Amino acid sequence: MRRVLAAALLPALLPALLAACATGAPVPAPAPADVYVFAYFTKNGEDGLHLAASSDGYRWDKLNGGASYLKPTVGVSKLMRDPCIVRGPDGTYHMVWTAGWTENGIGYASSTDLVHWSAQRYLPVMAGEAGTLNAWAPEIAWDEKRGEFLIFWSSTVPGKFPAGEGQGDGKYNHRIYATTTKDFAVFTPTRLFYDPGFSVIDATFLRAPGRDWLLVKDETRNPPKKYLQLASADSIQGPFGTLSAPITPPGLWTEGPTALQIGADTILYYDAYTAKHYGALRARGGDLTKWEDVTAQMSFPDEGTAVRMRHGTAIAVPVEVVRKLKAAQ
């Protein structure tokens, strides 16, 4: 394999090698390509952060033998569900997660290598809304236009939104809330971020070339919907356009969407939680109005078992990060 790769690369490298020989200058090493890491939880999230790695976005292999890299320590319930990781402009990784089923805050920690983590903190993001039932599935995104991080999540504040009351799961009628921060020390006041007129959870962004897209789950149970929809936007702060028709397979209950840009393709992963497997869709060439089901082309760790992947986030990382994660096993 190494001989084949060397033979394939030689024509491209030959001009640079000859130029270096002529001038005596050292030959620069090619920059390492990114690989991909999937952060997820298993069971109820009680044992913390699990990671899988992939070189192509299709075959995912669990790291650390499937054991957790980070145990949860904050919140009343001390869970680490729905982990979302983003890489900041300085290379620091920031993670938020659902700390419990009935918390009014979320968990937060940071890392430079995904191996060693800062002290965990509890961010009481919904403490200002009396009676809040939950703070679920937080996500974090870097807003390069404003030079700040956007943190957003789903919460139910009983009686606040008549639309959707009685149509969700029991007493829940979620909307998306948000805060922003530049340094994770000072946060803007929590605000209502997205209200489509029905119970909505698991918002995330697809950063396709030239445009941002908000992806959300319709959490309506009566009648059952539980599918994913997209709304376009000029920026991650909105405003957001009209929601598309459902993009996930008919009748399939889905949650926890996350996406990668792999070459010209956008790969969207989702947790088909009632069917107990992960699914995937692919959009070609940046056209997020046309999706094909590529679940059959995927390989996820521990599918069909009690420790299968649950609601996570896929990100691109330098290959050295995965080397360190494997070395720490």
Helices and strands as residue ranges (DSSP letters): H 2-23, E 34-41, E 50-54, E 61-62, G 64-66, E 81-87, E 93-98, E 106-111, E 121-123, E 136-143, E 148-155, E 175-181, E 191-194, E 200-206, E 212-218, E 228-233, E 255-262, E 265-272, E 277-283, E 292-293, G 295-297, E 310-318, H 319-327
